[in-house]
Amino acid sequence: MLYGRLARFDISAQTLSAGLDRLGYTAGDVTTAVISHLHQDHIGGLAELSRADIVVSQAEWDTLSSPLPELHGADAPPY
């Protein structure tokens, strides 16, 4: 809900598979994926990486159990 109100993105042509294909790879070629943070735009394609090890920091993983993790940072002052 919050993302739809703050910004609109067109990522329809920027899927993980399409990006890998442009580089000459497939999802099966990926053995390790390092995730900077667990926002949907960073984890949406992880299901395609069935052979890969997924690496994320413990601190970021812990945010999943916090209240309303998708709203984290929403109360920060605007820049």
Biopython code that builds the backbone (N, CA, C, O; Angstrom):
import numpy as np
from Bio.PDB.StructureBuilder import StructureBuilder

atoms = [
    (1, "MET", "N", (0.819, -1.185, 0.000)),
    (1, "MET", "CA", (0.000, 0.000, 0.000)),
    (1, "MET", "C", (0.871, 1.260, 0.000)),
    (1, "MET", "O", (0.622, 2.187, -0.771)),
    (2, "LEU", "N", (1.879, 1.294, 0.853)),
    (2, "LEU", "CA", (2.718, 2.473, 0.965)),
    (2, "LEU", "C", (3.497, 2.738, -0.318)),
    (2, "LEU", "O", (3.577, 3.884, -0.760)),
    (3, "TYR", "N", (4.070, 1.701, -0.923)),
    (3, "TYR", "CA", (4.864, 1.891, -2.140)),
    (3, "TYR", "C", (4.018, 2.478, -3.269)),
    (3, "TYR", "O", (4.501, 3.320, -4.026)),
    (4, "GLY", "N", (2.779, 2.049, -3.389)),
    (4, "GLY", "CA", (1.909, 2.554, -4.436)),
    (4, "GLY", "C", (1.602, 4.031, -4.287)),
    (4, "GLY", "O", (1.294, 4.705, -5.270)),
    (5, "ARG", "N", (1.682, 4.534, -3.081)),
    (5, "ARG", "CA", (1.408, 5.949, -2.843)),
    (5, "ARG", "C", (2.648, 6.822, -3.000)),
    (5, "ARG", "O", (2.534, 7.993, -3.363)),
    (6, "LEU", "N", (3.814, 6.277, -2.736)),
    (6, "LEU", "CA", (5.040, 7.073, -2.778)),
    (6, "LEU", "C", (5.647, 7.165, -4.172)),
    (6, "LEU", "O", (6.128, 8.225, -4.572)),
    (7, "ALA", "N", (5.627, 6.079, -4.898)),
    (7, "ALA", "CA", (6.309, 6.059, -6.191)),
    (7, "ALA", "C", (5.714, 4.972, -7.072)),
    (7, "ALA", "O", (5.135, 4.000, -6.587)),
    (8, "ARG", "N", (5.865, 5.156, -8.345)),
    (8, "ARG", "CA", (5.416, 4.152, -9.305)),
    (8, "ARG", "C", (6.621, 3.724, -10.126)),
    (8, "ARG", "O", (7.407, 4.553, -10.585)),
    (9, "PHE", "N", (6.751, 2.427, -10.300)),
    (9, "PHE", "CA", (7.870, 1.876, -11.040)),
    (9, "PHE", "C", (7.343, 0.980, -12.143)),
    (9, "PHE", "O", (6.343, 0.285, -11.962)),
    (10, "ASP", "N", (8.007, 0.996, -13.275)),
    (10, "ASP", "CA", (7.702, 0.065, -14.353)),
    (10, "ASP", "C", (8.882, -0.887, -14.459)),
    (10, "ASP", "O", (9.893, -0.572, -15.087)),
    (11, "ILE", "N", (8.746, -2.052, -13.842)),
    (11, "ILE", "CA", (9.823, -3.033, -13.862)),
    (11, "ILE", "C", (9.433, -4.259, -14.673)),
    (11, "ILE", "O", (10.049, -5.316, -14.538)),
    (12, "SER", "N", (8.429, -4.126, -15.503)),
    (12, "SER", "CA", (7.917, -5.278, -16.240)),
    (12, "SER", "C", (8.962, -5.918, -17.139)),
    (12, "SER", "O", (8.924, -7.132, -17.344)),
    (13, "ALA", "N", (9.880, -5.156, -17.675)),
    (13, "ALA", "CA", (10.884, -5.717, -18.582)),
    (13, "ALA", "C", (12.219, -5.936, -17.883)),
    (13, "ALA", "O", (13.209, -6.251, -18.542)),
    (14, "GLN", "N", (12.266, -5.777, -16.584)),
    (14, "GLN", "CA", (13.518, -5.883, -15.865)),
    (14, "GLN", "C", (13.509, -7.055, -14.887)),
    (14, "GLN", "O", (13.899, -6.897, -13.730)),
    (15, "THR", "N", (13.076, -8.207, -15.332)),
    (15, "THR", "CA", (13.043, -9.370, -14.458)),
    (15, "THR", "C", (14.437, -9.945, -14.291)),
    (15, "THR", "O", (15.340, -9.654, -15.075)),
    (16, "LEU", "N", (14.602, -10.756, -13.273)),
    (16, "LEU", "CA", (15.885, -11.408, -13.051)),
    (16, "LEU", "C", (16.278, -12.245, -14.262)),
    (16, "LEU", "O", (17.409, -12.154, -14.739)),
    (17, "SER", "N", (15.362, -13.051, -14.755)),
    (17, "SER", "CA", (15.659, -13.903, -15.909)),
    (17, "SER", "C", (16.057, -13.090, -17.128)),
    (17, "SER", "O", (16.993, -13.459, -17.837)),
    (18, "ALA", "N", (15.358, -11.983, -17.382)),
    (18, "ALA", "CA", (15.682, -11.136, -18.529)),
    (18, "ALA", "C", (17.059, -10.504, -18.375)),
    (18, "ALA", "O", (17.815, -10.423, -19.343)),
    (19, "GLY", "N", (17.387, -10.059, -17.180)),
    (19, "GLY", "CA", (18.691, -9.466, -16.932)),
    (19, "GLY", "C", (19.813, -10.472, -17.095)),
    (19, "GLY", "O", (20.846, -10.168, -17.691)),
    (20, "LEU", "N", (19.612, -11.670, -16.567)),
    (20, "LEU", "CA", (20.619, -12.721, -16.736)),
    (20, "LEU", "C", (20.776, -13.095, -18.198)),
    (20, "LEU", "O", (21.891, -13.301, -18.679)),
    (21, "ASP", "N", (19.659, -13.182, -18.900)),
    (21, "ASP", "CA", (19.694, -13.527, -20.321)),
    (21, "ASP", "C", (20.500, -12.506, -21.122)),
    (21, "ASP", "O", (21.268, -12.876, -22.010)),
    (22, "ARG", "N", (20.326, -11.226, -20.809)),
    (22, "ARG", "CA", (21.098, -10.185, -21.503)),
    (22, "ARG", "C", (22.595, -10.351, -21.287)),
    (22, "ARG", "O", (23.402, -9.936, -22.119)),
    (23, "LEU", "N", (22.961, -10.963, -20.158)),
    (23, "LEU", "CA", (24.371, -11.178, -19.846)),
    (23, "LEU", "C", (24.875, -12.546, -20.313)),
    (23, "LEU", "O", (26.052, -12.869, -20.156)),
    (24, "GLY", "N", (23.975, -13.341, -20.885)),
    (24, "GLY", "CA", (24.369, -14.653, -21.381)),
    (24, "GLY", "C", (24.319, -15.766, -20.348)),
    (24, "GLY", "O", (24.982, -16.791, -20.507)),
    (25, "TYR", "N", (23.537, -15.574, -19.289)),
    (25, "TYR", "CA", (23.423, -16.569, -18.230)),
    (25, "TYR", "C", (21.969, -16.988, -18.050)),
    (25, "TYR", "O", (21.053, -16.359, -18.579)),
    (26, "THR", "N", (21.779, -18.063, -17.293)),
    (26, "THR", "CA", (20.445, -18.486, -16.872)),
    (26, "THR", "C", (20.417, -18.510, -15.348)),
    (26, "THR", "O", (21.465, -18.424, -14.707)),
    (27, "ALA", "N", (19.243, -18.626, -14.772)),
    (27, "ALA", "CA", (19.124, -18.695, -13.316)),
    (27, "ALA", "C", (19.878, -19.903, -12.769)),
    (27, "ALA", "O", (20.409, -19.849, -11.659)),
    (28, "GLY", "N", (19.929, -20.974, -13.522)),
    (28, "GLY", "CA", (20.648, -22.164, -13.094)),
    (28, "GLY", "C", (22.155, -21.966, -13.002)),
    (28, "GLY", "O", (22.840, -22.745, -12.339)),
    (29, "ASP", "N", (22.682, -20.933, -13.660)),
    (29, "ASP", "CA", (24.113, -20.638, -13.605)),
    (29, "ASP", "C", (24.523, -19.936, -12.312)),
    (29, "ASP", "O", (25.703, -19.922, -11.963)),
    (30, "VAL", "N", (23.565, -19.359, -11.604)),
    (30, "VAL", "CA", (23.858, -18.585, -10.390)),
    (30, "VAL", "C", (24.030, -19.534, -9.216)),
    (30, "VAL", "O", (23.138, -20.327, -8.916)),
    (31, "THR", "N", (25.184, -19.452, -8.549)),
    (31, "THR", "CA", (25.441, -20.334, -7.403)),
    (31, "THR", "C", (25.297, -19.611, -6.065)),
    (31, "THR", "O", (25.041, -20.251, -5.045)),
    (32, "THR", "N", (25.458, -18.281, -6.057)),
    (32, "THR", "CA", (25.335, -17.497, -4.831)),
    (32, "THR", "C", (24.702, -16.149, -5.161)),
    (32, "THR", "O", (25.078, -15.501, -6.138)),
    (33, "ALA", "N", (23.743, -15.734, -4.344)),
    (33, "ALA", "CA", (23.124, -14.415, -4.492)),
    (33, "ALA", "C", (23.270, -13.680, -3.167)),
    (33, "ALA", "O", (22.846, -14.181, -2.126)),
    (34, "VAL", "N", (23.869, -12.496, -3.204)),
    (34, "VAL", "CA", (24.036, -11.665, -2.013)),
    (34, "VAL", "C", (22.982, -10.567, -2.076)),
    (34, "VAL", "O", (22.949, -9.779, -3.020)),
    (35, "ILE", "N", (22.128, -10.523, -1.069)),
    (35, "ILE", "CA", (21.000, -9.587, -1.033)),
    (35, "ILE", "C", (21.326, -8.458, -0.063)),
    (35, "ILE", "O", (21.615, -8.705, 1.108)),
    (36, "SER", "N", (21.281, -7.220, -0.548)),
    (36, "SER", "CA", (21.620, -6.073, 0.296)),
    (36, "SER", "C", (20.542, -5.792, 1.334)),
    (36, "SER", "O", (20.846, -5.451, 2.477)),
    (37, "HIS", "N", (19.278, -5.935, 0.932)),
    (37, "HIS", "CA", (18.172, -5.753, 1.862)),
    (37, "HIS", "C", (16.951, -6.458, 1.295)),
    (37, "HIS", "O", (16.894, -6.780, 0.108)),
    (38, "LEU", "N", (15.995, -6.688, 2.148)),
    (38, "LEU", "CA", (14.874, -7.567, 1.806)),
    (38, "LEU", "C", (13.640, -6.835, 1.300)),
    (38, "LEU", "O", (12.519, -7.216, 1.637)),
    (39, "HIS", "N", (13.823, -5.797, 0.501)),
    (39, "HIS", "CA", (12.693, -5.148, -0.154)),
    (39, "HIS", "C", (12.275, -5.982, -1.353)),
    (39, "HIS", "O", (13.092, -6.695, -1.935)),
    (40, "GLN", "N", (11.022, -5.895, -1.717)),
    (40, "GLN", "CA", (10.480, -6.713, -2.796)),
    (40, "GLN", "C", (11.253, -6.556, -4.104)),
    (40, "GLN", "O", (11.402, -7.526, -4.846)),
    (41, "ASP", "N", (11.741, -5.361, -4.395)),
    (41, "ASP", "CA", (12.463, -5.171, -5.652)),
    (41, "ASP", "C", (13.821, -5.862, -5.661)),
    (41, "ASP", "O", (14.457, -5.965, -6.710)),
    (42, "HIS", "N", (14.270, -6.333, -4.503)),
    (42, "HIS", "CA", (15.531, -7.051, -4.427)),
    (42, "HIS", "C", (15.342, -8.550, -4.277)),
    (42, "HIS", "O", (16.261, -9.312, -4.578)),
    (43, "ILE", "N", (14.187, -8.992, -3.825)),
    (43, "ILE", "CA", (13.986, -10.419, -3.569)),
    (43, "ILE", "C", (12.937, -11.063, -4.462)),
    (43, "ILE", "O", (12.714, -12.271, -4.377)),
    (44, "GLY", "N", (12.297, -10.288, -5.306)),
    (44, "GLY", "CA", (11.201, -10.807, -6.115)),
    (44, "GLY", "C", (11.566, -11.968, -7.012)),
    (44, "GLY", "O", (10.707, -12.803, -7.296)),
    (45, "GLY", "N", (12.798, -12.057, -7.470)),
    (45, "GLY", "CA", (13.205, -13.131, -8.367)),
    (45, "GLY", "C", (13.925, -14.284, -7.698)),
    (45, "GLY", "O", (14.387, -15.196, -8.385)),
    (46, "LEU", "N", (14.035, -14.271, -6.373)),
    (46, "LEU", "CA", (14.800, -15.313, -5.694)),
    (46, "LEU", "C", (14.267, -16.723, -5.934)),
    (46, "LEU", "O", (15.039, -17.682, -5.935)),
    (47, "ALA", "N", (12.987, -16.858, -6.134)),
    (47, "ALA", "CA", (12.421, -18.196, -6.379)),
    (47, "ALA", "C", (13.023, -18.832, -7.633)),
    (47, "ALA", "O", (13.064, -20.056, -7.752)),
    (48, "GLU", "N", (13.485, -18.004, -8.558)),
    (48, "GLU", "CA", (14.096, -18.514, -9.782)),
    (48, "GLU", "C", (15.492, -19.089, -9.532)),
    (48, "GLU", "O", (16.009, -19.841, -10.359)),
    (49, "LEU", "N", (16.096, -18.744, -8.413)),
    (49, "LEU", "CA", (17.460, -19.180, -8.116)),
    (49, "LEU", "C", (17.454, -20.424, -7.240)),
    (49, "LEU", "O", (18.016, -20.419, -6.145)),
    (50, "SER", "N", (16.828, -21.477, -7.712)),
    (50, "SER", "CA", (16.642, -22.682, -6.904)),
    (50, "SER", "C", (17.945, -23.393, -6.571)),
    (50, "SER", "O", (17.985, -24.167, -5.614)),
    (51, "ARG", "N", (19.007, -23.158, -7.326)),
    (51, "ARG", "CA", (20.296, -23.812, -7.066)),
    (51, "ARG", "C", (21.260, -22.931, -6.291)),
    (51, "ARG", "O", (22.338, -23.390, -5.913)),
    (52, "ALA", "N", (20.904, -21.692, -6.048)),
    (52, "ALA", "CA", (21.839, -20.737, -5.449)),
    (52, "ALA", "C", (21.725, -20.692, -3.930)),
    (52, "ALA", "O", (20.649, -20.882, -3.364)),
    (53, "ASP", "N", (22.859, -20.435, -3.287)),
    (53, "ASP", "CA", (22.870, -20.082, -1.870)),
    (53, "ASP", "C", (22.503, -18.606, -1.789)),
    (53, "ASP", "O", (22.986, -17.804, -2.588)),
    (54, "ILE", "N", (21.650, -18.240, -0.829)),
    (54, "ILE", "CA", (21.217, -16.860, -0.645)),
    (54, "ILE", "C", (21.903, -16.313, 0.601)),
    (54, "ILE", "O", (21.830, -16.922, 1.669)),
    (55, "VAL", "N", (22.570, -15.169, 0.472)),
    (55, "VAL", "CA", (23.305, -14.561, 1.584)),
    (55, "VAL", "C", (22.663, -13.225, 1.914)),
    (55, "VAL", "O", (22.459, -12.388, 1.033)),
    (56, "VAL", "N", (22.342, -13.028, 3.197)),
    (56, "VAL", "CA", (21.795, -11.770, 3.686)),
    (56, "VAL", "C", (22.310, -11.587, 5.115)),
    (56, "VAL", "O", (22.515, -12.574, 5.822)),
    (57, "SER", "N", (22.520, -10.361, 5.543)),
    (57, "SER", "CA", (23.041, -10.130, 6.895)),
    (57, "SER", "C", (22.016, -10.559, 7.947)),
    (57, "SER", "O", (20.809, -10.547, 7.708)),
    (58, "GLN", "N", (22.526, -10.932, 9.100)),
    (58, "GLN", "CA", (21.646, -11.309, 10.211)),
    (58, "GLN", "C", (20.764, -10.137, 10.616)),
    (58, "GLN", "O", (19.584, -10.318, 10.915)),
    (59, "ALA", "N", (21.333, -8.938, 10.627)),
    (59, "ALA", "CA", (20.555, -7.744, 11.008)),
    (59, "ALA", "C", (19.386, -7.536, 10.058)),
    (59, "ALA", "O", (18.279, -7.216, 10.493)),
    (60, "GLU", "N", (19.625, -7.715, 8.768)),
    (60, "GLU", "CA", (18.539, -7.551, 7.786)),
    (60, "GLU", "C", (17.507, -8.658, 7.948)),
    (60, "GLU", "O", (16.306, -8.399, 7.883)),
    (61, "TRP", "N", (17.961, -9.884, 8.158)),
    (61, "TRP", "CA", (17.044, -11.016, 8.360)),
    (61, "TRP", "C", (16.152, -10.759, 9.572)),
    (61, "TRP", "O", (14.960, -11.064, 9.543)),
    (62, "ASP", "N", (16.722, -10.203, 10.627)),
    (62, "ASP", "CA", (15.966, -9.930, 11.855)),
    (62, "ASP", "C", (14.858, -8.908, 11.632)),
    (62, "ASP", "O", (13.879, -8.899, 12.378)),
    (63, "THR", "N", (14.989, -8.042, 10.619)),
    (63, "THR", "CA", (13.935, -7.053, 10.370)),
    (63, "THR", "C", (12.622, -7.711, 9.960)),
    (63, "THR", "O", (11.561, -7.098, 10.075)),
    (64, "LEU", "N", (12.682, -8.937, 9.488)),
    (64, "LEU", "CA", (11.455, -9.625, 9.066)),
    (64, "LEU", "C", (10.506, -9.890, 10.229)),
    (64, "LEU", "O", (9.298, -10.021, 10.032)),
    (65, "SER", "N", (11.049, -9.967, 11.434)),
    (65, "SER", "CA", (10.190, -10.237, 12.586)),
    (65, "SER", "C", (9.784, -8.961, 13.322)),
    (65, "SER", "O", (9.079, -9.033, 14.328)),
    (66, "SER", "N", (10.216, -7.794, 12.836)),
    (66, "SER", "CA", (9.822, -6.543, 13.472)),
    (66, "SER", "C", (8.423, -6.150, 12.999)),
    (66, "SER", "O", (7.982, -6.590, 11.937)),
    (67, "PRO", "N", (7.728, -5.328, 13.775)),
    (67, "PRO", "CA", (6.389, -4.891, 13.364)),
    (67, "PRO", "C", (6.430, -4.113, 12.048)),
    (67, "PRO", "O", (7.258, -3.219, 11.875)),
    (68, "LEU", "N", (5.560, -4.449, 11.151)),
    (68, "LEU", "CA", (5.421, -3.764, 9.866)),
    (68, "LEU", "C", (6.766, -3.525, 9.178)),
    (68, "LEU", "O", (7.115, -2.376, 8.907)),
    (69, "PRO", "N", (7.531, -4.588, 8.889)),
    (69, "PRO", "CA", (8.862, -4.384, 8.313)),
    (69, "PRO", "C", (8.847, -3.614, 7.002)),
    (69, "PRO", "O", (9.836, -2.960, 6.672)),
    (70, "GLU", "N", (7.745, -3.670, 6.237)),
    (70, "GLU", "CA", (7.699, -2.951, 4.961)),
    (70, "GLU", "C", (7.616, -1.446, 5.136)),
    (70, "GLU", "O", (7.836, -0.705, 4.178)),
    (71, "LEU", "N", (7.304, -0.976, 6.340)),
    (71, "LEU", "CA", (7.218, 0.458, 6.595)),
    (71, "LEU", "C", (8.489, 1.007, 7.235)),
    (71, "LEU", "O", (8.550, 2.197, 7.547)),
    (72, "HIS", "N", (9.498, 0.176, 7.438)),
    (72, "HIS", "CA", (10.749, 0.606, 8.059)),
    (72, "HIS", "C", (11.320, 1.816, 7.318)),
    (72, "HIS", "O", (11.517, 1.766, 6.104)),
    (73, "GLY", "N", (11.577, 2.869, 8.025)),
    (73, "GLY", "CA", (12.159, 4.055, 7.443)),
    (73, "GLY", "C", (11.133, 5.052, 6.922)),
    (73, "GLY", "O", (11.503, 6.139, 6.479)),
    (74, "ALA", "N", (9.859, 4.704, 6.967)),
    (74, "ALA", "CA", (8.835, 5.601, 6.417)),
    (74, "ALA", "C", (8.694, 6.884, 7.226)),
    (74, "ALA", "O", (8.206, 7.897, 6.725)),
    (75, "ASP", "N", (9.130, 6.828, 8.494)),
    (75, "ASP", "CA", (8.992, 8.010, 9.322)),
    (75, "ASP", "C", (10.249, 8.887, 9.265)),
    (75, "ASP", "O", (10.353, 9.861, 10.010)),
    (76, "ALA", "N", (11.188, 8.555, 8.401)),
    (76, "ALA", "CA", (12.398, 9.375, 8.258)),
    (76, "ALA", "C", (12.036, 10.713, 7.630)),
    (76, "ALA", "O", (11.116, 10.787, 6.816)),
    (77, "PRO", "N", (12.752, 11.768, 8.000)),
    (77, "PRO", "CA", (12.440, 13.078, 7.415)),
    (77, "PRO", "C", (12.735, 13.093, 5.924)),
    (77, "PRO", "O", (13.684, 12.439, 5.491)),
    (78, "PRO", "N", (11.960, 13.811, 5.125)),
    (78, "PRO", "CA", (12.230, 13.868, 3.682)),
    (78, "PRO", "C", (13.508, 14.645, 3.402)),
    (78, "PRO", "O", (13.905, 15.507, 4.187)),
    (79, "TYR", "N", (14.141, 14.340, 2.295)),
    (79, "TYR", "CA", (15.379, 15.023, 1.911)),
    (79, "TYR", "C", (15.103, 16.042, 0.855)),
    (79, "TYR", "O", (16.022, 16.723, 0.400)),
]
sb = StructureBuilder()
sb.init_structure("model")
sb.init_model(0)
sb.init_chain("A")
sb.init_seg("    ")
for serial, (resi, resn, name, xyz) in enumerate(atoms, 1):
    if name == "N":
        sb.init_residue(resn, " ", resi, " ")
    sb.init_atom(name, np.array(xyz, "f"), 0.0, 1.0, " ", f" {name:<3s}", serial, name[0])
structure = sb.get_structure()
